C-alpha cells in the first residue's frame, strides 16, 4: 500500500514538472501602470490634465462644476485623480475617495462637457508622449466611467 502511494506521488510530480517549468518560462506581462512608468509620470499627466480642465471654457460654463471646484482644492483633486489612475492601471496605490457616480452627482455633466474633458485628456497624454496603445487603454478606462458621470438628456415630449 505504501509503495503504491509513493509511485502515484512520484508519477504525479513527474506529470506536473513540465507545467511548472512552462509557467516559469513566461514572465507576466507588465501592468499598464508599469508601462506608463509608474506614479511620477502618471502624476505629471494628471497635473497637466487638471490644469487644462480648470481653464476649459465648456466646463467652466457649468455652474455646478464651478461650485465643486470651490469645495475641493486643486492640489487635493490632483492627488485623488493620480491615486485613482495608479490603482486602476495596476499600481500599488489605494484610492480612498468617493466613487465616480457619488462624486459627480449634481454636476449635470452633459455629453458636450464630457467630450471637452476627453479633448483635454488626450492633449495631456499627447504632451507627455504616452504611446498609442497605452492611450487606448487609458481612454477605455475613462470611457467606462461615463455612465456614472454624464447625465442623459431628458426625453423630448412627443
N, C-alpha and C positions, 0 to 999 in steps of 0.2 A: 504494500500500500504506500509506504513512504517513498519507495523507488518511483512509482508511477506519478506521485505528486511532484517529485524533483524533475522527472522527464518532461511533464507538462509545463512546469515553470520555466525550464530551460528553453523548451520549444517556443513558448510564448515570448520570451525575451528575444530569441533569435528572429522571430517574426516582426517584433517591434523595432529592432535596431535600424532597418532601412528607413522607417518612418521618422524616427528620431533624428537620424542623420540628415534627412531631407529638410526637416523643419529648421535645422541649424544652418543649412546652406543658403536659405533665402532670408536675408535681413528684412525687417519690417520697413515698409515704405515710410519716408519721413512725413510727419504731420504737416498740415497747411501752416500751422504755427511755425514749425521749423523752417519750412520753405520760404516763409516771409522774413525769416531772420531773427525771430524772437520778439520780445516785448519792446525793445528800443525802437526798431523800425516800425512796429505796429503803432507805438505811441507817437512817432513823428507823423505818420499818415493821419492818425486821429486828430492830432493837434491842428494840422493843416485843414482838415475837413471841418472841424468845429469852427475854426476862424472863418471859413468860407460861408458856412450856413448862418453865422451871426450877421453877415452883411448881405445876405441874399434877399433882394427886394421882394420876390414872390413869397418867401417865408415870412418876411417882416410885415407883409400886408395882413397877416392873420393875427389879430389882437391876442388870441389865446396863446399863441406861441410866445409873443412878447411878455405876457404875464408869467408864463412858465420860466422864461429866461431870467426874470426878476427874482423868482423864487429859488432858482438853482444857479449858483455861481459857475462861471465858465470853467475855471480850473477843476472844480469837482465833477462837472459833466465830462470833461476830458478823461479824468481818472476812471469814471464809471464806464465810459464807452471803450476805452483801451482795455480795461479788465474784462469786459464782456467779449470783445473781439478775441482777446487772448484765450479765454475759456472755450468759445465756440469753434476755434480753429485747432483745438487740441493742446493748448498750452497749459501750464501749471496754475494759472490764476483761477480764483474762485469769485465769480460775480455775486454780489450780495444785494444788488439793487432790486427795484421793482421789475416785474415782467413788462413786456412791451405793451400789452393791452392796458394794464393798470397805469403805466407811466405816461401814456398818450391819451387817456380818457379826457374828454373835454376840449381837446385841441381842435377837433373838427378838421383834421387834415384831409385835404382834397387830393384827387388824382394829380391835378396840376402842381400842387405843392410837393407831392411825392416825387414826381418827375424832376422838379427843380432840385430836390435833395439828391437824387441819383446823378444828375449832371455834376453837382459839386463833388460827390463821392468819386466819380470816375476821374474828374480833374485832379483830385488829390492822389489817386492811385497812379495816374499818368505822371504827375510831377515827380513821384518817387520811383518811377520806372518799375512798378510792380508788373511782373510778366503776365502775359495774356491768360495763361492757364489759371494762375492764382487769382487774377482779377475775376475770371469767370466763376470760380468757386466762391469768392467773397460776395459777388453780386447775387449768386444763388442763395447764400445765407441771408443777405439783406432782403431779397425778394420774399423769402419765406416768412418774414415778419409783417409783410404788407397787410394781410387780412386783420392783424391786430392793431394796425396804426391808421390806415386810410378808412375814412367813413364812406359808406356807399351813398351815392346820390339818391335823393328822395325820388320815389317813383312818381312819374307825372300822371296827373288825372286824365282819364280818357273822356 
